[in-house]
Amino acid sequence: MASEISPVSGVRSTPIAELRSIRDVAKPTAAEKPSFENVATQAVAWLEGQQKEADAAAADFATGGQTELHDVMLAAEKLNLSFQLTLQVRNKVVEAYQEIMRMQV
């Protein structure tokens, strides 16, 4: 009893030029100087965008929309990796701050 496997359809490929990374978000404009606050705020906004994208994909899939299961899984894994990156950067910043506080003046 052989069953046919249907081909994957609706796979969206994003051109590399359109992909945004945390480095792109952290780039200052010519008018402003980079500050830690600006970089941190933009990085959190970027992470929130990843969260919204994953939530939208899951909601669309759950309601029977055009989103395929693999798209939902890709969005969720992309969010997971983004969160892990953010968490590791935060840990390094806290560690650096603690090291500075231990220095004797």
C-alpha contacts under 8 A as a table, 3 or more apart, distances in Angstrom:
res1	aa1	res2	aa2	distance
8	V	11	V	7.10
10	G	68	E	7.52
11	V	71	D	7.62
14	T	18	E	6.60
14	T	19	L	6.93
15	P	18	E	5.51
15	P	19	L	6.87
16	I	19	L	5.31
20	R	23	R	7.98
20	R	24	D	6.05
20	R	25	V	7.37
21	S	24	D	5.31
21	S	25	V	6.60
22	I	25	V	5.02
22	I	26	A	6.17
22	I	43	A	6.44
22	I	46	W	7.34
23	R	26	A	5.18
23	R	27	K	6.46
24	D	27	K	5.48
25	V	39	V	7.69
25	V	42	Q	6.14
25	V	43	A	6.56
25	V	46	W	7.15
26	A	38	N	7.85
26	A	39	V	5.10
26	A	42	Q	6.52
26	A	43	A	6.87
27	K	34	P	7.62
27	K	39	V	7.93
28	P	32	E	6.28
28	P	33	K	6.41
28	P	34	P	5.44
29	T	32	E	5.62
29	T	33	K	7.53
30	A	33	K	7.52
34	P	38	N	6.66
34	P	39	V	7.01
35	S	38	N	5.28
35	S	39	V	6.29
36	F	39	V	5.17
36	F	40	A	5.98
37	E	40	A	5.17
37	E	41	T	5.99
38	N	41	T	5.14
38	N	42	Q	6.07
39	V	42	Q	5.23
39	V	43	A	6.07
40	A	43	A	5.09
40	A	44	V	6.21
41	T	44	V	5.25
41	T	45	A	6.20
42	Q	45	A	4.98
42	Q	46	W	6.10
43	A	46	W	5.00
43	A	47	L	6.25
43	A	86	T	7.99
44	V	47	L	5.00
44	V	48	E	6.16
45	A	48	E	5.01
45	A	49	G	6.23
46	W	49	G	5.06
46	W	50	Q	6.44
47	L	50	Q	5.04
47	L	51	Q	6.33
47	L	79	L	7.57
47	L	82	S	6.64
47	L	83	F	7.01
48	E	51	Q	4.93
48	E	52	K	6.21
49	G	52	K	5.11
49	G	53	E	6.16
50	Q	53	E	5.12
50	Q	54	A	6.27
50	Q	75	A	7.80
50	Q	78	K	7.58
50	Q	79	L	5.61
50	Q	82	S	7.73
51	Q	54	A	5.23
51	Q	55	D	6.11
51	Q	79	L	6.18
52	K	55	D	5.04
52	K	56	A	5.98
53	E	56	A	5.17
53	E	57	A	6.22
53	E	75	A	6.92
54	A	57	A	5.16
54	A	58	A	6.20
54	A	72	V	6.70
54	A	75	A	4.87
54	A	76	A	5.46
54	A	79	L	6.86
55	D	58	A	5.15
55	D	59	A	6.05
56	A	59	A	5.12
56	A	60	D	6.01
57	A	60	D	5.17
57	A	61	F	6.14
57	A	67	T	6.35
57	A	71	D	7.14
57	A	72	V	5.33
57	A	75	A	7.19
58	A	61	F	5.15
58	A	62	A	6.05
58	A	72	V	5.56
59	A	62	A	5.06
59	A	63	T	6.16
60	D	63	T	5.31
60	D	64	G	6.32
60	D	65	G	4.88
60	D	66	Q	7.01
60	D	67	T	5.99
61	F	64	G	5.22
61	F	65	G	5.41
61	F	66	Q	6.96
61	F	67	T	5.14
61	F	68	E	6.39
61	F	69	L	6.84
61	F	72	V	7.27
62	A	65	G	7.45
64	G	67	T	7.80
67	T	71	D	6.41
67	T	72	V	7.18
68	E	71	D	5.34
68	E	72	V	6.63
69	L	72	V	5.11
69	L	73	M	6.28
70	H	73	M	5.01
70	H	74	L	6.04
71	D	74	L	5.08
71	D	75	A	6.14
72	V	75	A	5.19
72	V	76	A	6.14
73	M	76	A	5.05
73	M	77	E	6.08
74	L	77	E	5.16
74	L	78	K	6.00
75	A	78	K	5.06
75	A	79	L	6.14
76	A	79	L	5.08
76	A	80	N	6.17
77	E	80	N	4.86
77	E	81	L	6.16
78	K	81	L	5.23
78	K	82	S	6.13
79	L	82	S	5.03
79	L	83	F	6.06
80	N	83	F	5.13
80	N	84	Q	6.15
81	L	84	Q	5.06
81	L	85	L	6.14
82	S	85	L	5.12
82	S	86	T	6.20
83	F	86	T	5.04
83	F	87	L	6.06
84	Q	87	L	5.03
84	Q	88	Q	6.16
85	L	88	Q	5.20
85	L	89	V	6.23
86	T	89	V	5.17
86	T	90	R	6.14
87	L	90	R	5.05
87	L	91	N	6.17
88	Q	91	N	4.99
88	Q	92	K	6.25
89	V	92	K	5.14
89	V	93	V	6.24
90	R	93	V	5.10
90	R	94	V	6.20
91	N	94	V	5.17
91	N	95	E	6.06
92	K	95	E	4.99
92	K	96	A	6.08
93	V	96	A	5.11
93	V	97	Y	6.16
94	V	97	Y	5.05
94	V	98	Q	6.14
95	E	98	Q	5.12
95	E	99	E	6.18
96	A	99	E	5.05
96	A	100	I	6.25
97	Y	100	I	5.12
97	Y	101	M	6.22
98	Q	101	M	5.03
98	Q	102	R	6.31
99	E	102	R	5.17
99	E	103	M	6.61
100	I	103	M	5.30
